[in-house]
């Protein structure tokens, strides 16, 4: 995007950088804020956390519905089982999610970060616990500066114990996707889990504790790659949290209903106090902004108190704020009739990059559906007898094979074994039982022997190509085959 509106103001009206640190340690104590966007954030974060913890407890046909069983190399998703060779489906799904995020970013900027990112949700939950244990942002800042006392120790211990418990629950919740969740929670809280299970749970608990409890905004400011390359997806029509400098400047405090030549910004500093990353949105677009809308709610409440029009800070685009031949004066100086006469700004309906992301998203979704529809429910591997190429039994020649057959479904299946010969002069016979029963997810090694009578048609052959096939007895169309060779005595 181009330079913010404030950079085009006279030097006397340009906006200074504000140091927002409110404690000796530089920690940001975010002011509690309520409003439309904060309600949306609360509901979306609550839904995200609830889904995260509850999904592993959903059962399907007596089994955990969603389970990534690493030890058995199976990924269960309700009635679908994915094996390592099927994981291209997951690759398509992740790429589709990425292009979907890019597509949304073209229109709404970092709305994912503000409303649906797990980092934001867990940080908000830890900050809520901190507020309940230590008080509001003023109390927390004062507690940082206060000398060590019994009250301070009690409050800090309460906060960190609750943080640790929440982090431990998060570690269990994450590992609940990789092992049976119901048993996992019991084992962890009764200290009866296996060594590696405990290691992984406590590892993710420690990561959560440090990330959401201590690092917080540093993850968004320094670690998150999305904040660094988001500008590539922005254009002048992307809606982000923006400050209307033409209307707000020059800023300054005033009393309510006071006549003034100042702009609408009363310099209350609330937009900075409520920002989870500690930035001043009045400095223009910054990569640290996560588009959470907290400053929008805070500013709109202030505008309502002073009787000014809302959305001095709002979700809007650069084009919508671009000065035209009829730049709007501050709302405090014009009548309501003038505010209705907004300049008409043409907007690009479908940016080329949005079309590209949408096309890529569609392609990834189609590939995922096609891959999922064409995945084989049977795995077959044919291994010849490595010790003997053939055996002569009277006028017959026999070849032995080992069939590795895996049932990749979630139900027991009866299979039929068959052979297709590519030589019309040879009548191959399977002298082993051609029916096998395999349990869900089970792999068996099934020895089979093929026999063929020697004749004039076979005397000139040293080997011929054959094809083994395995078919579901109930659904013959569910079939898989693999080629091999049948060897004859050399003449």
Secondary structure per residue as TSV (DSSP state, phi and psi in degrees):
chain	resnum	aa	ss	phi	psi
A	1	X	-	360.0	158.9
A	2	X	-	-78.9	-179.9
A	3	X	-	-60.6	146.6
A	4	X	-	-67.9	165.1
A	5	X	G	-59.8	-34.1
A	6	X	G	-63.0	-25.6
A	7	X	G	-72.4	-14.3
A	8	X	G	-97.7	2.0
A	9	X	S	-81.6	161.2
A	10	X	-	-58.8	154.3
A	11	X	G	-58.3	-32.1
A	12	X	G	-69.5	-16.9
A	13	X	G	-109.4	1.8
A	14	X	-	-69.9	154.5
A	15	X	-	-95.3	126.1
A	16	X	-	-78.7	157.4
A	17	X	-	-76.4	135.4
A	18	X	-	-110.2	131.7
A	19	X	-	-82.4	115.9
A	20	X	-	-100.4	6.4
A	21	X	-	-63.6	131.7
A	22	X	-	-117.8	11.2
A	23	X	S	-147.2	160.1
A	24	X	T	-57.5	-29.8
A	25	X	T	-81.8	-6.0
A	26	X	-	83.1	7.4
A	27	X	-	-69.9	139.4
A	28	X	-	-87.6	119.4
A	29	X	-	-101.4	102.1
A	30	X	-	-75.7	131.5
A	31	X	-	-73.9	138.9
A	32	X	-	-68.2	136.6
A	33	X	-	-136.8	142.6
A	34	X	-	-124.8	153.9
A	35	X	S	158.4	-173.9
A	36	X	H	-61.4	-51.7
A	37	X	H	-70.2	-31.5
A	38	X	H	-72.5	-30.1
A	39	X	H	-67.2	-41.9
A	40	X	H	-62.0	-43.0
A	41	X	H	-61.3	-44.1
A	42	X	H	-62.3	-44.3
A	43	X	H	-67.6	-43.1
A	44	X	H	-68.0	-40.3
A	45	X	H	-67.0	-40.7
A	46	X	H	-63.0	-42.7
A	47	X	H	-63.2	-43.5
A	48	X	H	-61.4	-45.7
A	49	X	H	-67.9	-41.0
A	50	X	H	-63.3	-43.5
A	51	X	H	-63.6	-41.1
A	52	X	H	-58.5	-44.9
A	53	X	H	-81.0	-29.6
A	54	X	H	-90.7	-26.8
A	55	X	G	-54.4	-43.6
A	56	X	G	-65.0	-15.9
A	57	X	G	-92.0	-2.7
A	58	X	-	-75.9	130.8
A	59	X	E	-108.9	152.2
A	60	X	E	-142.3	118.2
A	61	X	T	52.5	45.1
A	62	X	T	75.7	12.5
A	63	X	E	-137.2	154.7
A	64	X	E	-57.8	126.0
A	65	X	S	-66.3	-40.3
A	66	X	E	-120.7	112.8
A	67	X	E	-149.6	123.0
A	68	X	E	-99.7	91.3
A	69	X	E	-85.7	97.0
A	70	X	T	-69.8	-38.9
A	71	X	T	-64.1	-38.0
A	72	X	T	-93.7	-1.6
A	73	X	T	56.3	47.8
A	74	X	E	-134.9	142.7
A	75	X	E	-119.7	109.7
A	76	X	E	-93.1	128.6
A	77	X	E	-135.5	91.1
A	78	X	T	55.1	-115.0
A	79	X	T	-93.0	9.4
A	80	X	E	-108.8	133.4
A	81	X	E	-118.9	123.6
A	82	X	E	-107.4	135.1
A	83	X	E	-107.9	170.3
A	84	X	G	-51.7	-37.8
A	85	X	G	-72.4	-11.0
A	86	X	G	-98.3	2.3
A	87	X	T	-72.5	-5.1
A	88	X	H	-61.7	-26.7
A	89	X	H	-62.4	-42.0
A	90	X	H	-65.9	-35.2
A	91	X	H	-62.9	-45.5
A	92	X	H	-59.8	-40.8
A	93	X	H	-64.1	-44.1
A	94	X	H	-66.7	-38.7
A	95	X	H	-67.4	-37.4
A	96	X	H	-63.3	-41.3
A	97	X	H	-62.9	-39.9
A	98	X	H	-64.4	-47.4
A	99	X	H	-67.6	-32.0
A	100	X	H	-63.2	-40.7
A	101	X	H	-64.1	-42.5
A	102	X	H	-63.3	-39.4
A	103	X	H	-63.2	-43.3
A	104	X	H	-65.2	-37.6
A	105	X	H	-62.6	-34.7
A	106	X	H	-57.5	-35.7
A	107	X	H	-98.0	-37.2
A	108	X	H	-123.7	14.3
A	109	X	S	61.7	-139.3
A	110	X	S	-88.9	43.8
A	111	X	H	-65.5	-28.8
A	112	X	H	-59.3	-45.0
A	113	X	H	-62.8	-40.0
A	114	X	H	-76.8	-29.0
A	115	X	H	-122.7	-21.0
A	116	X	T	-132.0	-6.9
A	117	X	-	-69.0	131.1
A	118	X	H	-58.3	-35.4
A	119	X	H	-58.9	-45.1
A	120	X	H	-65.7	-42.1
A	121	X	H	-65.0	-46.8
A	122	X	H	-71.1	-34.6
A	123	X	H	-63.3	-42.2
A	124	X	H	-62.7	-38.6
A	125	X	H	-66.0	-42.8
A	126	X	H	-67.1	-36.4
A	127	X	H	-68.0	-35.0
A	128	X	H	-64.3	-42.0
A	129	X	H	-62.9	-42.0
A	130	X	H	-62.0	-41.1
A	131	X	H	-65.7	-37.6
A	132	X	H	-68.7	-32.6
A	133	X	H	-86.3	-34.7
A	134	X	H	-116.7	-10.4
A	135	X	-	103.3	-172.3
A	136	X	S	-73.8	-176.4
A	137	X	H	-62.2	-33.9
A	138	X	H	-65.5	-44.6
A	139	X	H	-64.3	-39.1
A	140	X	H	-67.8	-40.9
A	141	X	H	-64.9	-39.6
A	142	X	H	-67.5	-36.7
A	143	X	H	-66.0	-33.7
A	144	X	H	-61.7	-38.6
A	145	X	H	-85.7	-16.8
A	146	X	S	-70.8	147.7
A	147	X	-	-68.8	162.4
A	148	X	-	-63.1	130.5
A	149	X	-	-150.0	170.4
A	150	X	H	-62.5	-38.2
A	151	X	H	-66.1	-42.2
A	152	X	H	-65.7	-42.9
A	153	X	H	-62.8	-41.8
A	154	X	H	-62.6	-45.8
A	155	X	H	-65.4	-42.7
A	156	X	H	-67.8	-40.4
A	157	X	H	-63.9	-41.5
A	158	X	H	-60.7	-45.9
A	159	X	H	-62.0	-49.0
A	160	X	H	-70.9	-31.9
A	161	X	H	-65.7	-42.1
A	162	X	H	-67.5	-37.8
A	163	X	H	-61.5	-45.9
A	164	X	H	-63.1	-40.9
A	165	X	H	-64.7	-42.9
A	166	X	H	-64.6	-40.2
A	167	X	H	-65.2	-39.9
A	168	X	H	-65.1	-41.2
A	169	X	H	-62.4	-37.6
A	170	X	H	-66.3	-40.7
A	171	X	H	-61.7	-41.4
A	172	X	H	-65.1	-42.1
A	173	X	H	-61.0	-40.4
A	174	X	H	-68.7	-46.8
A	175	X	H	-70.2	-16.8
A	176	X	T	-65.5	-14.1
A	177	X	T	-84.4	-11.6
A	178	X	T	-112.0	-10.7
A	179	X	S	-152.6	161.2
A	180	X	-	-52.4	118.4
A	181	X	H	-67.5	-39.9
A	182	X	H	-61.9	-42.2
A	183	X	H	-72.9	-32.7
A	184	X	H	-62.5	-49.8
A	185	X	H	-59.8	-42.8
A	186	X	H	-63.3	-44.9
A	187	X	H	-64.3	-40.7
A	188	X	H	-68.8	-46.4
A	189	X	H	-81.5	-8.3
A	190	X	T	-106.9	6.9
A	191	X	T	56.1	39.2
A	192	X	-	-119.5	15.6
A	193	X	-	-77.7	162.0
A	194	X	-	-68.0	165.7
A	195	X	H	-60.4	-54.0
A	196	X	H	-70.4	-31.6
A	197	X	H	-61.5	-46.9
A	198	X	H	-63.0	-39.6
A	199	X	H	-60.4	-47.1
A	200	X	H	-69.0	-39.8
A	201	X	H	-62.3	-48.1
A	202	X	H	-69.7	-29.3
A	203	X	H	-63.3	-48.9
A	204	X	H	-69.8	-30.4
A	205	X	H	-64.5	-42.7
A	206	X	H	-64.5	-41.7
A	207	X	H	-60.4	-42.5
A	208	X	H	-65.1	-43.6
A	209	X	I	-60.4	-46.3
A	210	X	I	-71.0	-43.2
A	211	X	I	-66.5	-58.3
A	212	X	I	-80.9	-26.7
A	213	X	I	-89.0	-37.4
A	214	X	I	-114.1	-45.2
A	215	X	I	-76.7	-47.1
A	216	X	T	49.4	-112.6
A	217	X	H	-66.7	-18.8
A	218	X	H	-64.6	-29.4
A	219	X	I	-63.1	-41.7
A	220	X	I	-73.3	-35.4
A	221	X	I	-80.6	-35.7
A	222	X	I	-123.6	-24.5
A	223	X	I	-106.2	-32.0
A	224	X	-	-74.0	119.5
A	225	X	T	-70.5	-23.7
A	226	X	H	-61.1	-36.5
A	227	X	H	-65.8	-22.9
A	228	X	H	-84.7	-36.0
A	229	X	H	-106.0	7.1
A	230	X	G	-62.4	-32.4
A	231	X	G	-62.4	-24.3
A	232	X	G	-64.7	-29.3
A	233	X	T	-92.5	-11.2
A	234	X	-	-78.4	152.5
A	235	X	-	-141.8	-173.8
A	236	X	T	-72.2	-7.7
A	237	X	T	-104.9	1.3
A	238	X	-	-69.3	130.1
A	239	X	-	-87.7	117.2
A	240	X	E	-131.5	168.2
A	241	X	E	-67.9	118.9
A	242	X	E	-137.5	151.1
A	243	X	E	-103.0	129.9
A	244	X	-	-83.5	88.4
A	245	X	H	-66.1	-34.8
A	246	X	H	-61.8	-32.0
A	247	X	H	-90.1	-33.6
A	248	X	H	-86.2	-26.4
A	249	X	-	-94.8	151.7
A	250	X	S	-81.1	140.8
A	251	X	-	-83.9	165.9
A	252	X	-	167.5	152.9
A	253	X	-	-72.8	154.2
A	254	X	-	-161.9	167.1
A	255	X	-	-86.4	160.3
A	256	X	T	-65.0	142.6
A	257	X	T	64.8	12.4
A	258	X	-	-82.1	133.3
A	259	X	-	-75.8	129.5
A	260	X	-	-150.9	155.8
A	261	X	S	-92.5	1.1
A	262	X	S	-74.7	165.1
A	263	X	-	-74.1	-175.4
A	264	X	S	-76.8	-18.2
A	265	X	-	-73.0	118.9
A	266	X	-	-90.2	5.8
A	267	X	-	56.4	44.0
A	268	X	-	-79.3	-14.8
A	269	X	-	71.0	6.8
A	270	X	H	-67.1	-33.4
A	271	X	H	-62.3	-29.0
A	272	X	H	-82.2	-40.5
A	273	X	H	-63.0	-32.1
A	274	X	T	-93.3	-4.4
A	275	X	-	-76.2	123.5
A	276	X	T	-68.5	-18.0
A	277	X	T	-104.8	0.3
A	278	X	-	74.6	25.3
A	279	X	-	-99.0	165.2
A	280	X	-	-106.1	107.5
A	281	X	G	-63.4	-18.3
A	282	X	G	-71.8	-10.1
A	283	X	G	-81.8	0.3
A	284	X	-	102.6	-175.8
A	285	X	-	-64.9	129.1
A	286	X	-	-133.5	143.0
A	287	X	T	-66.3	-19.6
A	288	X	T	-72.5	-16.9
A	289	X	-	-70.0	128.3
A	290	X	-	-102.3	10.2
A	291	X	-	56.3	41.4
A	292	X	-	-80.9	-18.0
A	293	X	-	81.0	6.9
A	294	X	H	-63.5	-40.7
A	295	X	H	-69.4	-28.8
A	296	X	H	-64.8	-47.1
A	297	X	H	-63.4	-42.6
A	298	X	H	-64.6	-43.7
A	299	X	H	-68.8	-39.4
A	300	X	H	-64.1	-35.5
A	301	X	H	-65.9	-39.1
A	302	X	H	-66.9	-43.1
A	303	X	H	-60.6	-38.1
A	304	X	H	-65.4	-39.1
A	305	X	H	-65.3	-35.2
A	306	X	H	-91.4	-1.2
A	307	X	T	76.6	19.1
A	308	X	-	-93.1	165.6
A	309	X	-	-68.7	145.0
A	310	X	S	-72.8	179.1
A	311	X	-	67.9	35.1
A	312	X	S	-63.0	-37.6
A	313	X	E	-113.6	128.6
A	314	X	E	-156.8	170.2
A	315	X	E	-80.9	105.0
A	316	X	E	-150.0	175.2
A	317	X	-	-107.8	167.8
A	318	X	H	-64.8	-39.5
A	319	X	H	-62.7	-37.1
A	320	X	H	-68.1	-24.9
A	321	X	H	-98.4	-3.9
A	322	X	-	-66.8	130.4
A	323	X	-	-62.4	141.1
A	324	X	-	-120.0	-169.2
A	325	X	S	-66.6	-15.8
A	326	X	S	-122.9	74.9
A	327	X	-	-68.8	133.8
A	328	X	-	-70.4	137.0
A	329	X	-	-79.2	166.1
A	330	X	-	-55.6	144.1
A	331	X	G	-64.0	-24.7
A	332	X	G	-71.4	-9.3
A	333	X	G	-113.8	-1.8
A	334	X	S	-125.9	162.4
A	335	X	-	-85.3	165.4
A	336	X	H	-62.2	-31.3
A	337	X	H	-64.0	-33.5
A	338	X	H	-73.2	-32.1
A	339	X	H	-67.1	-21.2
A	340	X	T	-78.8	-13.0
A	341	X	-	-96.4	70.2
A	342	X	-	-76.7	141.6
A	343	X	-	-65.0	144.4
A	344	X	-	-85.7	119.4
A	345	X	-	-116.8	118.3
A	346	X	-	-66.2	141.7
A	347	X	-	-124.3	149.4
A	348	X	-	-82.0	118.2
A	349	X	S	-68.7	-43.9
A	350	X	S	-136.6	93.7
A	351	X	-	-59.9	151.1
A	352	X	H	-60.7	-39.4
A	353	X	H	-67.4	-33.8
A	354	X	H	-65.7	-39.7
A	355	X	H	-62.9	-39.5
A	356	X	H	-65.0	-44.9
A	357	X	H	-65.1	-39.9
A	358	X	H	-64.8	-39.6
A	359	X	H	-64.8	-43.8
A	360	X	H	-63.8	-39.9
A	361	X	H	-61.8	-44.0
A	362	X	H	-63.8	-42.0
A	363	X	H	-62.9	-44.6
A	364	X	H	-62.8	-40.5
A	365	X	H	-65.5	-41.6
A	366	X	H	-64.4	-43.7
A	367	X	H	-62.8	-39.0
A	368	X	H	-65.3	-43.4
A	369	X	H	-66.4	-43.5
A	370	X	H	-64.6	-43.9
A	371	X	H	-62.8	-39.6
A	372	X	H	-68.6	-39.3
A	373	X	H	-71.0	-30.7
A	374	X	H	-96.4	1.5
A	375	X	-	-66.5	143.0
A	376	X	-	-83.0	137.9
A	377	X	S	-93.1	-0.2
A	378	X	E	-129.2	137.8
A	379	X	E	-114.6	128.3
A	380	X	E	-129.8	132.5
A	381	X	E	-134.9	121.1
A	382	X	E	-101.3	124.7
A	383	X	E	-122.5	123.0
A	384	X	E	-74.4	157.2
A	385	X	-	-65.1	118.2
A	386	X	S	-81.6	-12.2
A	387	X	S	-88.5	-38.7
A	388	X	-	-132.7	126.5
A	389	X	S	-67.3	-41.7
A	390	X	-	-156.1	166.1
A	391	X	E	-131.0	137.7
A	392	X	E	-99.7	118.3
A	393	X	E	-119.8	93.4
A	394	X	T	64.3	-126.6
A	395	X	T	-89.6	8.0
A	396	X	E	-109.0	153.9
A	397	X	E	-118.1	132.4
A	398	X	E	-121.4	141.3
A	399	X	E	-123.9	140.3
A	400	X	E	-109.8	147.6
A	401	X	E	-141.2	157.8
A	402	X	E	-118.3	120.1
A	403	X	E	-101.3	121.6
A	404	X	E	-97.0	112.7
A	405	X	E	-119.2	129.0
A	406	X	E	-119.9	132.3
A	407	X	E	-87.9	108.4
A	408	X	-	-93.2	11.7
A	409	X	S	-98.5	-179.3
A	410	X	S	-103.8	14.1
A	411	X	S	-130.2	150.4
A	412	X	-	-66.2	141.5
A	413	X	E	-134.5	141.4
A	414	X	E	-95.5	126.5
A	415	X	E	-114.7	152.9
A	416	X	E	-115.4	132.6
A	417	X	E	-99.8	133.2
A	418	X	E	-140.1	167.5
A	419	X	E	-131.3	137.5
A	420	X	E	-115.5	119.4
A	421	X	E	-96.8	141.7
A	422	X	S	-98.2	8.0
A	423	X	-	-119.3	115.9
A	424	X	T	-67.3	-18.9
A	425	X	T	-86.7	0.7
A	426	X	-	-120.8	122.1
A	427	X	-	-102.5	96.6
A	428	X	-	-80.0	140.5
A	429	X	E	-124.5	132.9
A	430	X	E	-89.6	110.9
A	431	X	-	-92.3	6.9
A	432	X	S	-104.9	156.0
A	433	X	-	-56.9	129.9
A	434	X	-	-95.2	13.5
A	435	X	E	-122.3	131.3
A	436	X	E	-132.5	151.3
A	437	X	E	-118.5	125.5
A	438	X	E	-128.0	134.5
A	439	X	-	-76.3	164.0
A	440	X	T	-57.6	129.6
A	441	X	T	71.7	1.5
A	442	X	-	-85.2	145.1
A	443	X	E	-117.7	131.2
A	444	X	E	-119.8	154.9
A	445	X	E	-108.5	114.4
A	446	X	E	-116.8	112.7
A	447	X	E	-78.0	135.9
A	448	X	E	-133.1	155.0
A	449	X	E	-129.6	132.3
A	450	X	E	-106.4	139.8
A	451	X	E	-128.3	143.3
A	452	X	E	-147.0	140.1
A	453	X	E	-80.9	133.3
A	454	X	-	-71.6	140.7
A	455	X	-	-152.6	-177.2
A	456	X	T	-63.2	-32.8
A	457	X	T	-68.4	-25.6
A	458	X	T	-101.9	-8.8
A	459	X	T	-66.1	-26.2
A	460	X	T	-92.0	0.3
A	461	X	-	-101.5	140.7
A	462	X	S	-100.3	-27.6
A	463	X	E	-161.1	161.5
A	464	X	E	-141.8	151.4
A	465	X	E	-83.3	131.5
A	466	X	E	-126.9	168.0
A	467	X	E	-135.3	121.4
A	468	X	E	-86.6	142.3
A	469	X	E	-134.7	148.5
A	470	X	E	-121.6	127.8
A	471	X	E	-128.5	144.7
A	472	X	E	-68.7	126.6
A	473	X	S	-63.5	-34.9
A	474	X	S	-80.8	-30.2
A	475	X	-	-130.5	86.0
A	476	X	T	-58.5	-25.3
A	477	X	T	-68.5	-21.1
A	478	X	S	-80.6	93.6
A	479	X	E	-143.1	146.0
A	480	X	E	-140.8	147.5
A	481	X	E	-137.5	160.0
A	482	X	E	-150.1	139.6
A	483	X	E	-81.6	153.0
A	484	X	E	-152.8	-169.5
A	485	X	E	-127.4	147.0
A	486	X	E	-113.9	124.1
A	487	X	E	-101.1	146.6
A	488	X	-	-119.4	161.6
A	489	X	-	-63.4	142.8
A	490	X	-	-79.6	132.3
A	491	X	-	-90.9	360.0
